Amino acid sequence: MQGFHEVEHKGDVALEIFAETLDQLFSQAVRAFYSVLLPDIDWERRKKSGRALEITVKEDTAESALISLLNELNFLFSVKKIMAWPVERIFLNRNSFFEIKMVARRIKVPLDWLANATEIKAVTYHEVHIEHQAGQYKVRLIFDL
C-alpha cells in the first residue's frame, strides 16, 4: 500500500508519505509535492506527453536526497514553469552517498495552473526521517508556505 495524508502541523503543511519500497516512497513524495502545489487542479489526469526529463541529486543521506529532489522540482515549477510528471522511474544508488535519478515527462505548466498554484517556499529538513517498520517505509514532510 502506498500514498500520503495530511498530518497536523502548526503554520505549514505536513504530510505523511508511505510505501512498500523506498523508490515508491520517493515517487509518492513527488505526487504529494504536486498535490500541495496544485490542490485544485486535476494535474494527475494530464495527458502523458512531453519529452523525457531526468533529474539527479546526490546527498549524504536518503532524507537529504529526498528534500533536494523536491526542492529541485519546486525550482523547476517556480522559475522554469515546468513540472516533471508522471514519474516513470526512480533509480536509487547507495554507495558512499545517496543518489536519486528520477525520469519523468517534462510538462510545460499552463498559465491558469500558475495563477492557482500554492507558493511553496521550501520543503524543509525539519522532522524529516525515513523509517522502515513492518514492511512499510514512511516519512513526514513539512512544506513551508
C-alpha positions as CSV (number, residue, x, y, z in Angstrom):
1,M,0.0,0.0,0.0
2,Q,1.3,3.5,-0.9
3,G,0.0,7.0,-0.6
4,F,0.0,10.1,1.7
5,H,-2.2,12.0,4.0
6,E,-2.1,15.4,5.8
7,V,-1.0,15.4,9.4
8,E,-1.5,18.2,11.9
9,H,1.2,20.9,11.9
10,K,1.2,24.5,13.1
11,G,1.5,27.1,10.3
12,D,2.8,25.0,7.4
13,V,1.5,21.9,5.6
14,A,2.8,18.5,6.8
15,L,2.2,15.2,5.0
16,E,3.0,11.6,5.9
17,I,4.0,9.6,2.9
18,F,4.1,5.8,3.0
19,A,5.0,3.0,0.6
20,E,6.3,-0.6,0.5
21,T,9.6,0.2,-1.2
22,L,12.0,3.1,-1.0
23,D,11.6,4.1,-4.6
24,Q,7.8,4.0,-4.3
25,L,8.2,6.3,-1.2
26,F,10.1,8.8,-3.3
27,S,7.6,8.6,-6.1
28,Q,4.7,9.2,-3.7
29,A,6.6,12.1,-2.2
30,V,6.7,13.7,-5.7
31,R,3.0,13.1,-6.0
32,A,2.4,14.6,-2.6
33,F,4.5,17.7,-3.5
34,Y,2.4,18.4,-6.6
35,S,-0.8,17.9,-4.6
36,V,0.3,20.7,-2.2
37,L,1.4,22.9,-5.1
38,L,-1.7,22.4,-7.2
39,P,-4.5,21.5,-4.8
40,D,-7.5,22.5,-7.0
41,I,-6.2,21.2,-10.4
42,D,-6.6,17.7,-11.8
43,W,-3.0,17.5,-12.8
44,E,-2.7,13.7,-12.4
45,R,-5.1,13.2,-15.4
46,R,-2.9,15.4,-17.6
47,K,-2.1,13.7,-20.9
48,K,1.1,11.8,-20.6
49,S,3.1,13.6,-23.2
50,G,6.2,15.7,-23.4
51,R,9.9,15.0,-23.6
52,A,11.7,12.9,-21.0
53,L,13.2,14.8,-18.2
54,E,15.9,13.3,-15.9
55,I,16.7,14.8,-12.6
56,T,19.7,13.6,-10.5
57,V,20.5,14.5,-6.9
58,K,23.3,13.2,-4.7
59,E,23.4,13.8,-1.0
60,D,24.9,12.2,2.2
61,T,21.5,10.6,3.3
62,A,18.3,9.4,1.8
63,E,16.4,12.2,3.7
64,S,18.7,14.9,2.3
65,A,18.4,13.5,-1.2
66,L,14.6,13.5,-1.0
67,I,14.5,17.1,0.2
68,S,16.9,18.1,-2.6
69,L,14.8,16.4,-5.2
70,L,11.6,18.1,-4.1
71,N,13.2,21.5,-3.8
72,E,14.6,21.0,-7.3
73,L,11.0,20.3,-8.5
74,N,9.9,23.4,-6.8
75,F,12.6,25.4,-8.6
76,L,11.6,23.9,-12.0
77,F,8.0,24.8,-11.4
78,S,8.5,28.3,-9.9
79,V,11.3,29.5,-12.2
80,K,11.3,27.4,-15.4
81,K,7.5,26.9,-15.4
82,I,7.8,23.1,-16.0
83,M,6.8,20.1,-14.0
84,A,8.1,16.6,-14.0
85,W,5.0,14.3,-14.3
86,P,4.3,11.5,-14.4
87,V,7.2,9.9,-12.7
88,E,8.3,7.0,-15.0
89,R,11.1,5.6,-12.9
90,I,13.2,6.3,-9.9
91,F,16.6,4.8,-9.6
92,L,18.4,4.7,-6.2
93,N,22.1,4.3,-5.7
94,R,23.5,3.9,-2.2
95,N,27.3,3.9,-2.1
96,S,29.3,6.5,-0.1
97,F,26.5,8.9,-0.9
98,F,22.8,8.6,-1.7
99,E,21.8,9.3,-5.3
100,I,18.3,9.6,-6.8
101,K,17.8,9.6,-10.5
102,M,14.2,10.4,-11.5
103,V,12.9,10.0,-15.0
104,A,9.6,11.8,-15.8
105,R,7.8,13.6,-18.5
106,R,8.5,17.3,-18.9
107,I,5.2,19.3,-18.9
108,K,5.0,23.0,-19.7
109,V,2.9,24.5,-16.9
110,P,-0.3,26.1,-18.3
111,L,-0.8,29.8,-17.2
112,D,-4.1,29.0,-15.4
113,W,-2.2,26.5,-13.3
114,L,0.4,29.1,-12.3
115,A,-2.3,31.5,-11.3
116,N,-3.9,28.9,-9.0
117,A,-0.7,27.3,-7.6
118,T,0.2,27.4,-3.9
119,E,3.5,29.0,-3.4
120,I,5.9,26.6,-1.6
121,K,8.9,28.5,-0.2
122,A,10.7,25.2,0.5
123,V,10.4,21.6,1.6
124,T,12.1,21.7,5.0
125,Y,14.5,19.4,6.8
126,H,12.5,19.8,10.0
127,E,11.4,16.4,11.4
128,V,12.3,14.5,8.3
129,H,13.3,10.9,9.0
130,I,12.7,7.9,6.7
131,E,11.5,4.9,8.8
132,H,11.1,1.3,7.8
133,Q,8.7,-0.7,10.0
134,A,6.5,-3.7,9.4
135,G,7.4,-3.8,5.7
136,Q,6.4,-0.2,5.2
137,Y,8.5,2.9,4.5
138,K,7.3,6.2,6.0
139,V,8.4,9.8,6.0
140,R,6.9,13.1,7.2
141,L,7.5,16.1,5.0
142,I,6.9,19.7,6.0
143,F,6.2,22.3,3.3
144,D,7.0,25.9,4.2
145,L,4.3,28.0,2.5
